[in-house]
Amino acid sequence: MNNTTFDFIGGKTGDWKVVKMTTLKGDSLPKVTHIDKIQSSLINRFEGIWSLKGIISNLRYTEKSDKEKLAAVQEDLGRPQATYAALIPIRKNEAWWNLAQDERRKIMENQSRHTHIGMQYLPAIARKLFHSRDIGEPFDFLTWFEFAPEDEAAFNELLSKLRQSEEWEYVDREIDIRMKRV
């Protein structure tokens, strides 16, 4: 298991210029002009207006066949042409967390088809999921996406499909932060 920790620091400086922050559900975050994504530790020191912390962990709802399909086509972050990004912090409600893991998996894959939908947009849209719930953060997940400007419409379509799924009925806090590389 890879437990690499990252901080997403919102402030007045950073490698990513915030173009738009939209609160879709729940409490917002203070507005910032830039975000830095830095590899860090579990120490809570940062310079900025806010910091969200997440860890890269094992895939929790992905079966072996899906993992192999994803690995075959998914691009890494940091591609030169991917000058647009989105940070989407999400928190799910207690009803979600009170379900057994197999029940959550059934909703994500059998009903919402989360991985299937995401696969339709690969390799154009790269993503990395950071887990935050287990380290006491205000969100359960931080999802970081990178894509080229010409893939922005496809990215918006991807989000629309996911947000219409049964899985999203359990989301009680979501903020969509759009950025351009500085």
N, C-alpha and C positions, 0 to 999 in steps of 0.2 A: 504494500500500500504506500502510495506517495502522499506524504503529509506536508507538501510545500505550502507555506502560508504567504498570502498576498494582502497588501493594503491598497485600497482604492481611496485616494485622498482628494477630497474636493476643496478647492481654494481658489487663489488668484493666480497661481502658476501651475504648470504641468505640461506634459507631453501631448495632451489632448484638450482642444478648445471645445467647450460646451456650446452647442448650437441651440439646444432646446431641452428643457426638463419638463416632463409632463407627469403629474401624479394621477394615476388611473384609479387607485383604491387606497383608502387609509390616509395616514398622516404623510405629509410631504417632507422633504429634506430642505434645508436652507439652500437658496440659489447660490451657485458658484459659477465662475467663468472657465475654470480648467479642472481637469482630473489627471492625477498621476496614478499609474498602476505600478506598484513596486513590490518585489519579493521582499518579505520581511520575516519577523518572528512574531511570537504571541505577545510581545511587549507593546504596550499601548502608548507609544510616543510618536507624535506626528506634528507637523506644522501645516495647518490648513483650517478650514471651517468645520469639516467633518471627515471622519474616516470610517470606512466599512472594511471589515476583515473577513477573509474567506480562505479555506484550505482546499487544495486539490486532493480528492480522496478517491476511493474505489467507486466504480459505477454501481449504483444500488438497485436499479430497476432494469438494467440491460442484460439480456440473455446473450450467451456466447455467439450465436449466429448473428445477432444484431451488432454486437461489438466488432465482429470480423468484417461485416459489411461497412460499418462506419470507418474502421481503420483503413479500408481499401480506398476510400474516396475523400475522406475529410482532410482538409488542408490545415496546416499549423497557423497559429497567430503570427503576426509580424511580417506578412507578405508585403513587399513594397507597394503594390497596386491597391492594397486595402487601406485606404486613407480615411475611411469612415468607420466609426465604431458606435456601439451602443452598450451601455451598462444598464442592466435591468435587475434591480434588487426585488425579490419576491418573498412574501411571507404567506404561508398557508395557515388556515384556521385550525382550531383544536379538533374539529370533526375529522379533518384529514389525518392528523397525527394519532387520533384514537382508533383509526382503522389498522388492521394487521398489514404487514408489508405485502403479502400476496393480494390483499384487497386493493391497496394503492397501485400495485403493479397492474392489476386487471383494469383499473380505471385509466391509468396512463397509456397502456398499450392496446388493450382489447377494445376499449370504448373510445378513448381520445386519440389513439394512434400517434402518440407523441413522436416516437422515433421515426415512424413511417413518414409523417409530415416533414420532419426535419431533413430526412434523406433526400427529399425532392429538391432541396435548395443547396445541395453539396455539389461540387466543391466551392461554389461561389461565396458562400457565407461560412466563415470559420467561427467556431464558438468554443468556449471553455466554461465549464460549470464549477463554481466554487461553493463549498458547503460552509454555512455559517451558524446554523442552529446549534450544533454540538459544541461550539466554542462561546456560546452566550451572547451572540450578536443580535441586533434588532430584526434582521431578516433571516430567513431560512436558507436562501440561495442567492448568489450573485452570479448572473450570467453575463459574460462578456462576449460580444460579437464583433467581428471585423469583416468589412466587405469593401469592394470598390464602389465609387460613386454610381456607376452604371447599374449596380445591383441593388440600389436602394429600394426600388419598387418591389423587387422580389422579396427583399427583407421585410418590407411592410406587409406583403401578402402572407409570408410565413407567420408573422406575429398575429395577423388577423385570424388565420386558421387555428392557431393554438389557443387564442383567447376565446374562441367560440366553442371550445371543447368542454366536456364535462369536468375535466381536471380543473379548469379555471374557475369553476363554481366554488372551489375551496380556497381560492386566493383572497386574502383580506387586506393585503397591502402590496402595492406594485407601483414602481416609479420607472419611467422610461426616460433615460438620459442619452441624448444623441450628441455625437462629437465628431470633430475632424482632427486629424493629426496636425500638430503644429509644425 
